[in-house]
Amino acid sequence: MRFGVNTWVWASPLTTDELRTLAPKVQSMGFDWIELPLESLDDFDHAEARRIVADHGLGVSTCAAMGPDRDLIHADAAIRANGHAYIRGCIDATAAIGATNLVGPIYSAVGRTWQQSADERAYDLDVLVRGLQELSVYAHDKGVILGIEPLNRFETSFINTADQAIEVIDRVAHPACKIMLDTFHMNIEEKSLGDAIIAVGARLVHLHACENDRGAPGSGHVSWLDVADAIGDIEYDGPVVIESFTSKVKSIARAAAIWRSFEESQDALAQNGVTFLKQLFES
């Protein structure tokens, strides 16, 4: 198992210079994994990022940022096409960085919520499955795996639960399309975090370990023992990554509703979090 942190904890958008500063910091804190957001496809140099990450002995993953003009199930064909082009670009970037997992809500724009009839949802699911099948073939050819992430009801109305993600992934039926779970979202949507993880089982390719308030894991009321037991039951051995955000970056603060600091510093959030997670999963 590898323990990582998303650079959104400190900065947005990520730049090459910021990565040069963050990589040694992340390594010194005891992480052996780093996650790089792809807010746009030219925020940082992908080849240089690969060198920086490798120089510090870190594993690496990437995450997609699904904005209003990046949506695989939007009624506007131009927005759907732009969403597909963006994800293909993310796949290319992921491969160039030397990563395998590209994770996130790879279906609809974060923050877009809408009412659907059963027929409307069935139609959108058909559109999504066809799109993910095409993207999975493209990803597989590049050595990349998509990790589809359920979000809470306030950030999407489309895929909120593990069961909904399972329905999509089983229909896509491609080895390059799996599931990422995030304990922050699960804490809102799932009846049992452990049961949800067990249901996902071998489909789980990535785990975001986040506290209920986005603070340091272990500082809130997420049922971590249930998470750890379920992770052991399914024999998951992939990345466990802390994802949080800083209120100092206004665009991210607005998108993720981050209005205050959760710990005395962002460094403390990361350091306290990785210390807790290692004790939890390695005990």
N, C-alpha and C positions, 0 to 999 in steps of 0.2 A: 504494500500500500504506500502511496506517495502523498505527501501533504503539501498543499499549495495555497496560493493567495492570488486573487485577481488584482491587477494594478489599479482598478477603479477605487480601491481603498485609499489611494493617495492622489490620483491624478486623472484628468480627462480633458481633452483626448491624450492618449499616450503618444509621446514623441520619442525619437531615437535617443536624444540626450537624456530624457527622463528615464528611459530603460537602462541606460548606462549607470545611472545613479541607483535605481531601484534593484537591479539584479544582485549586486553585492549585499545590499541591505537585506533582501529577502533570504539570501543564502545564510547570512550571519545570524538571522533570527531562528534558523533551524528548519526552514522550509527546504524541500528538494524539488519543488514544482512552482511554476509561475504561469499565470493565465493572462493573455494579452487580448484586450477588446479591439475589435475591428470596427470602430465607429465610422470611419471612412477607410477606403482602401489605400490611401496615401498619407496617413498620419505619421507613419514611421517606415524606415527602410527595412524591408522584410529579410533581405540577405544579411544585413548587419545585425538585425535582431537574432537571427539564427546563430551568428557568431557569438554575440554577447551571452545568450542563454547557455550555449555550449561551454563557453569559457568559465562559467560559474557552476557547471555540473548540474544544471536544472532541467528537469522535464518541462514540457511546455504544451499548453493547449490554447485555443482561441475561442472567443465568443462573438456571436453576431449581435448587432444592435439593430433591431427592427423598428424603423421609424415610419412615419405616416405614408411615405412614398415607397416603402418596401413591405409588400404585403402579398402573400401567395394566394389569398382567397378573396381579394377585393373585387367588387363588381366592375371596377374600371380596368380594362385589359391592359392599359399602359402601365398602371401601378403594379399589376401582377407581373408584367414583363420586366419591369425595373427590379422587382423583388427577386425574380429568378436570376437576373444578371448580377445583382449584388451578391447573392449566395454563391453563384459560380465564382465570382471574384474572391469571396471569402475562402472558398475551397482552394483556389490557386494560392492565396496568401498563406493559408494553413500549411500547405505542402512546402512552400518556399521557406517558411519559418522552421520547418522540421518537425511540425506537430502532427498528430493524428486526429485528435478530437476537436471538432468544431461544434460548439454547443450554443443553445439558446432557444427562444420561442420561434423556431423556424417555420412559421405558418402565417402569422398576422402581426400587424403593428402593435407594439406595446402601448397600452392606453386606449385602444379601440374596443369599445364594448357595444353590443347591440342585441336586441331581441331577435330570436329566430324561431320559426315554426319547425316542426319535425322535418317537413319536406325541405325547407330551406337549409337546415343543418345537414341533411343527407346530401344535398347538392354540393354544399361547400366541402364536405368530407370527400366526395368524389373528386372534386377539383384538386384538393390538397394531396390526396393519395397519388393521383396521376403526376402531379408536379414533383412530389418527393421521390417517386420512382425514377423519374428522369434525373433528378439531382443526385440520387443515390448511385446511379450508374456512373455519372460524372465524378462523384467523390471517390468511388471505388477505384476508378482508373488512376486517381491521383494519390491513392493510399490514405484517404481521409474517411473518417466515420462521423456522421451527423448525430448529435445527441439532442433529441427533441424535448423541450422543457415545458411542462405544465406551469402556468402562472396562476396567481390568485385572482379571484373574481373582480378585483378592482383594477387589474391591469389587462385582463382579457376576459371575454365571455365565451371563448371557443374551446380551449383545452385547459381545464382547471385541475383535473385529478389524474392520478396514475392510471385508473381504468380507462379514461378517455384517451390517454396517450397510448396505452396498450392497443386499443381498438385501431388507431391509426397505424402504428408500427406493424401490427400483424397483417394489416391489409397491404401495406407497402411491401412487406415480405422480402426485404433485401438486407444482406449482412452489413451494409454500410449505413443503415438507418436504425438507430437504437434510441434509448431514452436517457435523458439526464433528469435527476430529481434534485430539488432544492428544498431543504428543510424549512426555510422561511415561508415559502408558498405552501408547503405541505402542512405546516402548523396551522394554517388558516383553513385549508380545504379538506384534509383527510380526517376521517374518524379515528384512524390509528396509523401513525407513521410507520410502525413496524409491519403491519399488515400490508400497507401500500408497497413497501420495499420488497416484501416477499412475493407479492403478486407480480411485480415487474421482473424479479428474478434475473435470469441471464440476459434480459434485454437491457439491463442497467450498464451504461458505459461510463458514467461520470456522476459524481455527487458533489453538489454545493452544500457545505456544512455551515449554515447560517443561523444565528440566534433569532428568536421571535421578533426582536426589535431592530435587527441588523447589527447589533453589537457583537462583542466577542463571543464565540461559541462557549457555552458553559456559564454565561452570566445571566441567563434568563430562565424561561420555563419550557423550552423545547424538551421533549421526553428522550433525552440522549441515550439512556440505557436501552430503550426500545429500538432506537436506531442502530446502536452497536450490535445488539443481539440479532436483529434482522440482517444486517450486513454480514455477520458471521454465518448465519443460516444459509444465505445464498452464495457464500464464498466469494463475495466481491473483493477484488484486489486492485481496483483502479484508483484514479486520483480522487482525493478528498480536498476540496478547494474552498477557502473562505472567500465569499463575495460580499463586500459592503461598499459604501460610497462615502464621499466627503461632502459636507454641506458647503464647503468653500467653492465647489464647482457648480455654478448656478444652473447650467443646463441639466446636469445629472441630478442635482437636488430637486429640481422641478419634476423631472420624469419619474424619479424613484421616491418622491415625497420624503426627502431627507432634509429636515428643518432644524436639526440640532445634532450635537456631537453625542456619540453613544459611550465613549470612553474618554479618559483624560487626554488621549492623543490617538491619531491613526496608527502610530507605531505600537501603542499599547494594545489597541484592538487586535492587530495582527499577532503580536507576541503572546498575549494572553490566550488568544484563540488557538494557536498552534500548540502551545503547551498543554492546553486542555485536551485537544483532539488526540495528541499522541498518547496521553495517559488513558483516554477513553478506549481507543482502538488497539493499543499495544499492550494493555494490561491483561 
